[in-house]
Amino acid sequence: MVIGLWGLAQLAGLALIGLLSFQSRQWAGMSAPLEAASDETSPAPTLTPSAKPSVTPYVSPAVTAAPHLPTLTTTATRRPRPTASPAPSATPLPDNPLVIGHSVAGRPLEVYRFGQGPIEHMIIVGIHGGYEWNTIALADELIAYLDEHHELIPPDVTLFILRSLNPDGEARARTVDGRVNENGVDLNRNWPALWQADWPRDGCWRYRPTTGGASPASEPETRALIDFLLDSRVTALINYHSAALGIFPGGQPPDPDSLRLAEAVAAVSDYPYPPIDTGCQFTGQLIDWASAHGIAALDIELTNHHDTDFDQNLAILSVLLNWG
């Protein structure tokens, strides 16, 4: 009987254990879907995008307007104009530049013409080549300006600009070595006016050996410009140099027309006048030859060896265009 009761108790215990195990499995099966649902419905983690590098937008550099160019105005008394009816000066000229000759090395001597009037004036630069390269730069600036402003040339005036009388020196160097032509001649000592092959060097340029040539007008550059001036009707010219000595009228002593032109130019510029006297003896000069041939002529020296003094020389251009 005891054994029978003990056996029943064991059977009841086993049944209870089985029931508990079954319920435990049911709860486990129910919890799994809940855990899966929790994974599906939980919000995705927030992704913070990496900040883009800061890019500064490109801003075009400010463009500074070119300085206002002075308006050309009449600053000198003009002589009575011929009664000829010239073609309008605003018409571009198809033959620019005119080649009037060649250098020793065969480079062209180029003259630019503006206007077609009967009164002819001229600007000459670069007689000392690369040593005075800023005079050539000034000519290029004036040529470009007049190309855009043909109306500034009075209808009865023709202006010639020879942009470089010594292109061989210009090509050689922008130093003292660029002063003479290919034959070693100073072209402003080669003109048939008080000519000398050599001269005292006290107070004169002396940085390299140079000469006035084998004879007056021995150089092709000099002869080409002489022929051009004799064939034309040029009545006034300016020969630009650098640097610093001022305004020199043509002639020894200066002729009245050259003096009058020098005074008109001095009135609109800061260049020294009377010019600075270094004691140099000037021989064989272009302006002295021009003066002897009835042409009012000036040497004008720029302020230094690198600036063109463009604004001042626009005012001087006005004087030349309206001079007479």
TORLO-442757 format. One line per field, with one value per residue (C-alpha): residue in one letter; x, y, z; residue number from 1. Coordinates in steps of 0.5 Angstrom, whole numbers. Example, Ala and Ser with C-alpha at 12.3 -4.5 7.8 and 13.67 -1.06 7.14 Angstrom:
REM residues 2
aa: [a, s] .
X: [25, 27] .
Y: [-9, -2] .
Z: [16, 14] .
i: [1, 2] .
END
This chain:
REM residues 324
aa: [m, v, i, g, l, w, g, l, a, q, l, a, g, l, a, l, i, g, l, l, s, f, q, s, r, q, w, a, g, m, s, a, p, l, e, a, a, s, d, e, t, s, p, a, p, t, l, t, p, s, a, k, p, s, v, t, p, y, v, s, p, a, v, t, a, a, p, h, l, p, t, l, t, t, t, a, t, r, r, p, r, p, t, a, s, p, a, p, s, a, t, p, l, p, d, n, p, l, v, i, g, h, s, v, a, g, r, p, l, e, v, y, r, f, g, q, g, p, i, e, h, m, i, i, v, g, i, h, g, g, y, e, w, n, t, i, a, l, a, d, e, l, i, a, y, l, d, e, h, h, e, l, i, p, p, d, v, t, l, f, i, l, r, s, l, n, p, d, g, e, a, r, a, r, t, v, d, g, r, v, n, e, n, g, v, d, l, n, r, n, w, p, a, l, w, q, a, d, w, p, r, d, g, c, w, r, y, r, p, t, t, g, g, a, s, p, a, s, e, p, e, t, r, a, l, i, d, f, l, l, d, s, r, v, t, a, l, i, n, y, h, s, a, a, l, g, i, f, p, g, g, q, p, p, d, p, d, s, l, r, l, a, e, a, v, a, a, v, s, d, y, p, y, p, p, i, d, t, g, c, q, f, t, g, q, l, i, d, w, a, s, a, h, g, i, a, a, l, d, i, e, l, t, n, h, h, d, t, d, f, d, q, n, l, a, i, l, s, v, l, l, n, w, g] .
X: [0, 6, 9, 3, 2, 9, 8, 2, 6, 12, 7, 4, 10, 12, 6, 7, 14, 11, 6, 11, 16, 10, 8, 15, 16, 9, 12, 18, 15, 11, 16, 20, 16, 15, 23, 23, 17, 21, 27, 22, 19, 24, 26, 33, 39, 39, 45, 48, 51, 59, 59, 61, 67, 66, 67, 68, 65, 70, 69, 72, 78, 76, 78, 81, 79, 84, 86, 81, 85, 85, 81, 86, 85, 88, 94, 97, 96, 95, 97, 92, 90, 90, 84, 85, 79, 82, 79, 76, 81, 77, 78, 83, 89, 90, 98, 99, 105, 109, 116, 121, 127, 131, 136, 143, 141, 135, 129, 124, 123, 116, 112, 104, 100, 94, 90, 90, 91, 96, 99, 104, 107, 112, 114, 120, 122, 127, 133, 137, 134, 133, 137, 131, 126, 121, 120, 118, 113, 110, 110, 106, 101, 100, 99, 94, 90, 90, 88, 81, 81, 82, 77, 82, 87, 84, 82, 87, 93, 97, 101, 107, 109, 116, 116, 123, 129, 134, 130, 137, 139, 132, 133, 140, 138, 134, 141, 147, 149, 142, 144, 148, 146, 149, 155, 156, 154, 150, 144, 143, 151, 150, 146, 149, 149, 155, 157, 164, 166, 168, 167, 169, 166, 165, 158, 156, 154, 160, 158, 160, 165, 161, 162, 158, 159, 165, 161, 155, 149, 153, 148, 142, 137, 139, 139, 132, 129, 132, 129, 122, 123, 125, 120, 114, 112, 113, 113, 114, 117, 119, 124, 123, 129, 130, 132, 131, 134, 128, 126, 131, 129, 133, 138, 145, 143, 135, 131, 125, 120, 123, 123, 116, 114, 119, 115, 108, 110, 113, 107, 103, 108, 113, 119, 125, 125, 130, 133, 139, 146, 151, 156, 156, 157, 152, 154, 151, 144, 137, 134, 139, 139, 131, 132, 137, 131, 126, 122, 121, 124, 125, 128, 124, 127, 122, 122, 126, 128, 122, 116, 112, 109, 103, 98, 103, 105, 97, 97, 104, 101, 95, 100, 103, 97, 94, 101, 103] .
Y: [0, 5, 3, 4, 11, 13, 11, 15, 21, 20, 20, 26, 30, 28, 30, 37, 38, 36, 41, 47, 45, 45, 52, 55, 53, 56, 63, 62, 61, 68, 72, 71, 74, 80, 81, 80, 85, 90, 90, 91, 97, 100, 107, 106, 110, 117, 118, 125, 126, 129, 136, 138, 142, 150, 152, 160, 162, 165, 172, 176, 180, 188, 191, 198, 203, 206, 213, 218, 221, 228, 231, 234, 242, 247, 250, 254, 259, 256, 259, 261, 254, 253, 253, 246, 241, 235, 228, 227, 225, 220, 215, 210, 210, 203, 204, 204, 203, 206, 203, 209, 205, 200, 199, 197, 190, 190, 192, 196, 204, 204, 211, 211, 217, 220, 225, 227, 235, 239, 241, 236, 235, 229, 225, 221, 216, 211, 214, 211, 204, 200, 205, 209, 204, 208, 213, 207, 205, 212, 212, 205, 208, 214, 210, 205, 211, 215, 209, 209, 217, 219, 225, 228, 230, 236, 236, 240, 236, 230, 227, 222, 218, 214, 209, 207, 210, 205, 198, 194, 198, 196, 189, 188, 191, 195, 197, 202, 197, 198, 206, 205, 202, 196, 200, 203, 210, 214, 216, 223, 225, 223, 229, 234, 239, 241, 234, 231, 224, 225, 230, 232, 227, 232, 232, 228, 220, 216, 209, 205, 207, 211, 215, 220, 216, 216, 222, 226, 222, 216, 211, 208, 210, 217, 218, 215, 220, 226, 223, 223, 230, 233, 230, 231, 238, 237, 244, 242, 235, 233, 228, 224, 222, 219, 221, 227, 233, 237, 241, 243, 247, 246, 250, 253, 258, 256, 259, 263, 257, 252, 257, 258, 251, 249, 255, 252, 245, 247, 251, 244, 239, 238, 237, 242, 248, 251, 245, 242, 244, 239, 242, 237, 240, 237, 235, 232, 233, 231, 238, 242, 239, 240, 247, 249, 246, 251, 246, 248, 242, 240, 234, 232, 228, 223, 223, 217, 211, 206, 211, 214, 220, 218, 224, 229, 227, 227, 234, 235, 232, 237, 243, 239, 238, 245, 249, 253] .
Z: [0, 2, -5, -8, -5, -7, -14, -15, -12, -17, -23, -20, -20, -27, -29, -26, -29, -36, -35, -33, -38, -44, -41, -41, -48, -50, -47, -50, -57, -56, -54, -60, -65, -60, -60, -68, -68, -63, -68, -74, -71, -67, -71, -75, -72, -74, -79, -79, -85, -85, -86, -93, -93, -94, -101, -101, -108, -113, -113, -120, -118, -118, -124, -123, -129, -132, -130, -134, -140, -140, -146, -151, -151, -155, -151, -156, -162, -168, -175, -180, -183, -191, -195, -197, -196, -193, -192, -185, -180, -177, -183, -181, -186, -189, -190, -183, -182, -187, -188, -189, -189, -186, -180, -181, -179, -184, -179, -182, -180, -179, -179, -177, -180, -177, -180, -188, -187, -190, -184, -182, -175, -173, -166, -167, -161, -160, -163, -157, -158, -152, -147, -148, -149, -145, -151, -155, -150, -150, -158, -157, -152, -157, -163, -159, -156, -163, -166, -162, -162, -170, -168, -164, -170, -173, -180, -183, -179, -181, -175, -176, -171, -172, -167, -167, -171, -168, -168, -168, -161, -158, -160, -157, -150, -145, -142, -144, -149, -153, -154, -161, -168, -171, -173, -166, -168, -164, -168, -165, -167, -174, -177, -182, -176, -173, -174, -171, -171, -164, -158, -151, -146, -140, -138, -144, -144, -143, -141, -147, -153, -159, -165, -169, -175, -181, -184, -183, -185, -185, -182, -186, -181, -181, -188, -189, -184, -187, -194, -191, -188, -194, -198, -193, -191, -183, -180, -172, -169, -162, -161, -155, -150, -143, -138, -134, -137, -139, -146, -151, -157, -163, -166, -163, -161, -161, -167, -165, -167, -163, -157, -158, -158, -152, -148, -150, -148, -142, -140, -140, -137, -131, -135, -133, -138, -139, -139, -134, -137, -136, -140, -145, -152, -157, -164, -170, -167, -170, -168, -170, -177, -177, -174, -180, -185, -182, -177, -170, -166, -159, -155, -149, -144, -140, -132, -132, -136, -135, -134, -140, -137, -141, -138, -139, -146, -148, -146, -150, -156, -156, -156, -162, -166, -165, -166, -171] .
i: [1, 2, 3, 4, 5, 6, 7, 8, 9, 10, 11, 12, 13, 14, 15, 16, 17, 18, 19, 20, 21, 22, 23, 24, 25, 26, 27, 28, 29, 30, 31, 32, 33, 34, 35, 36, 37, 38, 39, 40, 41, 42, 43, 44, 45, 46, 47, 48, 49, 50, 51, 52, 53, 54, 55, 56, 57, 58, 59, 60, 61, 62, 63, 64, 65, 66, 67, 68, 69, 70, 71, 72, 73, 74, 75, 76, 77, 78, 79, 80, 81, 82, 83, 84, 85, 86, 87, 88, 89, 90, 91, 92, 93, 94, 95, 96, 97, 98, 99, 100, 101, 102, 103, 104, 105, 106, 107, 108, 109, 110, 111, 112, 113, 114, 115, 116, 117, 118, 119, 120, 121, 122, 123, 124, 125, 126, 127, 128, 129, 130, 131, 132, 133, 134, 135, 136, 137, 138, 139, 140, 141, 142, 143, 144, 145, 146, 147, 148, 149, 150, 151, 152, 153, 154, 155, 156, 157, 158, 159, 160, 161, 162, 163, 164, 165, 166, 167, 168, 169, 170, 171, 172, 173, 174, 175, 176, 177, 178, 179, 180, 181, 182, 183, 184, 185, 186, 187, 188, 189, 190, 191, 192, 193, 194, 195, 196, 197, 198, 199, 200, 201, 202, 203, 204, 205, 206, 207, 208, 209, 210, 211, 212, 213, 214, 215, 216, 217, 218, 219, 220, 221, 222, 223, 224, 225, 226, 227, 228, 229, 230, 231, 232, 233, 234, 235, 236, 237, 238, 239, 240, 241, 242, 243, 244, 245, 246, 247, 248, 249, 250, 251, 252, 253, 254, 255, 256, 257, 258, 259, 260, 261, 262, 263, 264, 265, 266, 267, 268, 269, 270, 271, 272, 273, 274, 275, 276, 277, 278, 279, 280, 281, 282, 283, 284, 285, 286, 287, 288, 289, 290, 291, 292, 293, 294, 295, 296, 297, 298, 299, 300, 301, 302, 303, 304, 305, 306, 307, 308, 309, 310, 311, 312, 313, 314, 315, 316, 317, 318, 319, 320, 321, 322, 323, 324] .
END
